[in-house]
Amino acid sequence: MTPEDSKPSSRQRALWRLRAQLRALYHGESPGAVRFRLAVIGVDLALIAFFIAAPFLRDTRAFLPLDLAVAAILAADMTARALAWRSLKSWIRRPIVMIDLFVLLTLLFPTIFINLAFLRVLRIWTLFHSDFFWETVGHRFDDTRWEDVIRAAATLVTFVFVATGFVYTIYVGDEGGVSGYIDALYFTVTSLTTTGYGDIILPGITGRLVSIVIMISGITLFVRFAQALFRPYKVRFTCQVCGLMRHEPDAVHCKACGALINIPNED
């Protein structure tokens, strides 16, 4: 092999330059990179709004073009993120990426995955649990009480819309009174809060099981949100001896093993 053969081709050099530029935009700290990431997050929020509004737009002529346009935007963003990541294999193995890939699949084949379209709102969870969001918008609240609160709230909201979409997809027009998306949302919220007015009831044994799952899961997530909001705040700092990650803000020793810890303080 000659030295000329070992040199990278023009395509390889172009790909390396592209990956370097994308890495600077998606992971850099320059003002331009921050503005770019803020724009990406704004697009993400617009996509989430579309997913929530999709049940109301499904019967309109504009729905399919919008659906394909959203698929193109999401595919472009995910491709750019993959190129900006250090390794494609490690990127694709991340749970958040797998969820986004599934969302993209429902967008690319809307007629095949029409009954699973309600799972697109999982994008709420992936956005607010991503390092991309916290390194850009939430960096001031990273590793604080508010990070826990926002993550718990995002999980609760995601569950509400996923459960609503499931009820709407499976039970709309069936016995029990679910005649539209608002009815499905109303049933989900009343079940989650255990109010249970009884004006909307899912039919059959399956309907009762679904109601039980919504009640138990919803209450669990709501309690988790309340704990994040009201429980005493603890600092995240890994003990080098036992690995305990949460400590009192003024802790000097690890309460699990008694080892001396040195928690950074901005004051």
N, C-alpha and C positions, 0 to 999 in steps of 0.2 A: 504494500500500500504506500503510495507516494504522499508527501506532505500535503499536496493539493487535494488528494482524496479525503484526507482527514479534516480539512477545513469545512466549517458549516456552510451549507448552501444559502443562497439569498433568501429562500423561503424560511429556513430555520432562523436566520438572523432577524427577519421581519417578525416572525412569531415571538422571538425573545423580546424584541423591542415592544411589541404589543402587550405582552404579559407584564413587562416592567411598567409600562404606562398604566395599565389597569391596576396593578398592585399599588402603584402610587396613589391612584384615585380612590380605591376601595379601602386601603389600609394606611395611607399617608396621613400626615398631620398638618400639611400646608393649608392655608385658607381656601385655596381652590379645591383641594380634596374634600374639605369639610363642606363647602357649598355643594359640591357634586353629590356627596352622600345625603345631605339634607334634601336635595331634589329627588334622589332615589327613594328616600323614605316618604316624601310627599306622593310620589307615584304609587308606592305600596299602599298608602292610606286610601288613595283613589280606587285602587283595585279592590281593596276590602269593602269599600262602599258599594262597588258594583256587585260583589258577591252577595252582600246583604240585600241589595235591591233586586237581585236577579229573579226571585219568584214573582215580582210585580211586572217585570219586563219580558218574561218568557214568551208571552203570547203576542208580542209586538214584532213588527218587521225588522226593527233595528237590533233585536237581541242577537241573532246569529252573527252579523257583522261585528258587533261589539264584542261578542264572545271570542271570535277569531283574532280581533285586534288585541284584546287582553292577553290571549295566548301568545301572540307574537312579542308583546312587551315583556311578559314573564319569561319567555324562552331566551330573549336577548339578554335580560338581566342575569338569569341563571348561567348562561354561557360565559358572560363576562366575569361573574364571580368565580366560576370554575377555573378560568384562565388566570385569575388573580391569585388563586390559592396556590400554596406551595406544592401540593400533590393532588392530582385528580382522584386517586384512589382514596386518600384520606378525606377529601372533600365529600365525595359521594356517599361515604359510610356514615356521615353525620345524620342523626335522626331528623333534624330540622330540614336538611336537604331532601331526604326521602319523602317527607310530607309535601314539600314544595313540588317535587317531581310528580307525585300523585295528583296534586292540584293541576299541574300543567297537563297531565294526561286527560283529566276530565274536560279541560278546555279544548284540547286538540280533537277529541272525539266526543262532542257533546251529545250526539244521538245515542251512542253506545253506553255512555256512563251517565245518562240523564238522571237515573235514580240515585246516583252517588254525588250529584252536583252540590248537595247541601254540605258536603265535607270540605268544600272550597274555603269556608270560613275558618278552617284550621290555620289559614294564613295569618289570622289575628295572633294566634299563639306563637307561630314561628317568628313573626316580626318582633313581638315584645319579649321574646326569650332569646333573641339573637345577640351575639357580641357586636354585630354591625350597628344595631340600634343603640346599645348602651355606650359604645365608644364614640358615637356621634352626637345623639341628642341627650342621652341620659348619663353622660360622663360625670356630671356634677353630683348625680345621685347614685353612682355605681358603688356597690358594697355598702349601701345605707339602708335604713328602714324603708325608704320610698321605693327602692328597687324591689324589695320583697312585696310591698303593697301593690305595685303596678303589675308585677308578674302574676300575683294571686288574682288580681282583678281581671287581667287578660285571660287567665285560665277559666275563670267563672263566666265571663262574657262569651268566650268561645264555646263553652259547654252549653250555655243557653241557646245560642244560635244553631249549634249542631243538633241538639235535641229538638228544637223547633223545626228545623229542616227535615229531620227524620219523621216526626209526627205528621208534618204537612205532606211529605212524599208518600207515606204509607197509608194514612188514614183520611186524607181529604176526600170529601164526598161520601165517606162511609158512615155507618151508623155511629152515633155518639155526638154529632154536632160540630165536627171540624169542617167548616165550609170554606175556609181560606187561610192564608198565612197568618193573619192577625189572630184568628182563633187558635191556631197552633201555638203561637207565641204566648197567648193568654193562658192556654192550658199548661204550657211548660212552666211559666212563672208561678201560677197558682199551685202546681204540683211541687215545685222547688221550695216554695215557702210553706208548704203543707196547709195552705188555706183551704183548698178543695171545696169550692162552692157547689160542685156537682152538676153544673149546667152543661159541662162538656166532659164526657166520659168515653175513653177508648174502649171499643167493644171487644168482647171475648177474653179468654185467658191471656192471650198474647198482649192485649191492651193493658191488662192489669199488671203484667210483668214489666212492661215498658214504664208504666206509671211508677212502680216500685223503684226501678232503676233510676228514674229521673229524681224521685224524692231523696233516695239515699245518697246518690252522687251529688246532687245539688246542695243538700245540707252539708255534706262533707266539704265541698269546695267553698261554700259560704262561711263555714267555721274557719277554714284555712285563711280566707280573706280577712275575717274579723281578727284572728290571731296576729296576722301580719300588721294589721292596723293598730291594734291596741296593746299587744304584749310588750313588755320591756325590751328595749332595743339592745342587741348584742353585736359587738364588733366581729367581723370576719378576720381571723388571724390564725394560721395553722401553727399549733404547738409542735415544736421540733422533736419532742419526746414521744407523745402519745397520739398526735395527729388531730386533737380536738380543734374544731374550726371556729366555734362561737364562744366569745368571752364577754364579760362585763366591760363597758368602756374604760373603766378605771382599774381593770385587773392588772396585778403585778405578777401573780402566780397562776398557773393553770389549775382550775378547780378539779380536774380529773386526776392529774398526776403530781401536782404541786411544783412542777418545774417553773423556773423563772422565765417569764416571757417579756418581750420588749415590743409592745404595740405602738406603731408610729402614731404620732399626734401632730396635727397641723397647727395647734395653738403654740 
